[in-house]
Amino acid sequence: MRPGQDIVIVGHIGAEGTVKAALENRELLLKTLPREFVDRAAALEWREGLAEELRGQFPGSFVREAGEGGIFAALWNMAEACNAGFTVDMKKLPILQETIEVCEALELNPYEIASGGCAVLAADNGNDIVWGLGPSAVFVGKVTKGRDRILLSGGHRRYLNRPEENDIKQKGCQE
């Protein structure tokens, strides 16, 4: 991961956490959400091992499974492992309506819930990856010099704080 590379997200952020939350809090969710909606949230599909699959498809790209701690932890850990920064457009992050509604009802942060089946890539050819993978891949930002981790949203700019509960793994930058 180095400055100038594109950041691409593959899969939906928070899908794993949405399924767990919907299954564990079904009765509570049914007080505010329609049964069909809760059923859909509990049945969302996500692929385990996506990061490994993508490493094989895009050698030379830095790939990290989002997993525990959500997309914020994945982005933080990725930048930390490579001593880099990033700028990410929050409006481009691929999130399902089920995730938004379940998180709102349970007062969870959709960017911090488990995101298994979602991977973050840093690559020189982000547009090629998006074209190659189709709608499951979204270009969301750039790797930058320095250590600033910047989130853009509707003309506003803020810095990502170190996630409180994350799964920092002391892996090197060469994945």
N, C-alpha and C positions, 0 to 999 in steps of 0.2 A: 504494500500500500504506500503510494507516494503522491506528493502534490501533483495536481492536474488530472488525476484519474477520476473517472466517473463512479458514482455510487448508485448501484442498482439493487432494488428489493425484489425478491422473487417469493411469491405467495402472499397471503394476507396476514398482517400483523394481528396478534392477539387471538387468533382462531383457537389455539389449544386452550388458552385461559378461558375463553368464552364457553367452550364445551364443558370444562370442569365447573365453572361458575354456574352454568345453567343446570347441570346435573345435581350439584350440591345444594343449590338454592331454589329448586324448582317451585316449591310452595310459596316462597316469598316473592318470586318473580311473577307468579300467576296472579298476585294481588294487583299488579299494575300493567302487566303485558298479556296479550291474547295467548291462549294455549298453543295455537298453531305457530306463533312466533317463538315461544319458548321451546317447542319441539324442534323447530328448525335450528335454533341456536345450539341445542344439545346434540344435534346430528351433524354439525359442520364437520367437514373432512379436512384433514391436513396430513401431509406426508412426512413420516419420519425419515431421516437420512438424506434429506434434500441437499444439504451442504456437501456431503460426500459425492452425491450424483453430479452436482454442479462443478466440483473440483475436477472431475473426470472430463466433463464437457468443455470446460474453459481453463485449460492449464495456463498457469502464469497469472491468473486472477487470484486476489485474496478473497477467500470465502469464509464466512462465519455463520453458523446456525444462530438464529435469534434466541430461541429457547427461554429458559428461566430469566426473569428480570425484564423481559420484553424487548422491544425495539430500541428503547433508550439505552438499556444495558448493553445490547449488542453493538450499537454504534459507539458507545463509550469505550467498551473493551477493545474494539477493533482499532480505534484511534490510539488508545493507550498502548496496545501491543506494538504499534508501529511508530510511536512518538510523533503522531500527526494530528492535524485538525480536520475539520470538515464544515461544510455549509450544506444543510438539508432543508428542503422545502416541505414543511409539514403537510401542506394541502395535497401533496403528491403521494403521501404514504398510503399504501393500499389497505384499507380497513373496511370491513363489512358492516352494514347497518345493524346486524345482530350483535356485533361486538359493541358498537356504540350504545345501543339500547340496554343491553345487559349491564354494561359498566356503569351507565348512568343510574339505573335502578339500584345497583348495589354499591354505588359510590366508589367505584374502582377507577383507576387511571388506565385507559386502554393501551397506552404506550408503555406500561410497566407490567402488564400481565403476560403470562407465559405465551410465547410465540413460536412453539415448535412447529415445524413445517414451513417456516419462513426463513429465508436466508438473505444475508447482506453480502454483496460483492463489490469489490473495488477493482476496476479494470480500465485499461487504456481504451477499450472499444465498447463502452457502455451501450451505445446505440445498436451495435451489432448484436449484443446479447439480448437487448429488448426485442429487436426484430426476429432473432432466432427463436426466442422462447414464447413470443406472442403476448397475449393479454395477462399472463401470469407474472410478467416482469415489468417493472416501472423504473425509469430513471428518476432519481430523487435529489441528487446533489453532486458535490465535488469534494475530493480530498484537497486540503489546503496546507500551506506551510504553517509552521507554528503549532500551537496546541489549542487554539480556540475551537470550541465545538459549538457551532452556531445553528440555531433553528430559526427558520423564516416562516411567518404565518401572517397572511393578509397585510403585508406591508410592515409588519412588526418584526423586530429582530431581537432574539434573546439567546443567552448562553445556556447550554445544557449543563446542569450541575451533575456531579458524580451521583449516579443512582445509589440510594441507600442500601437496597438489597439487590446485589448483582452477583453474577457468577464469574468474576474476573479469574481468568485462567492465565497463568504465566506462560503462554505459548509465545513463541517468537513471531516476528512479522512474516516470516516465510512459511506460509501454510500450503 
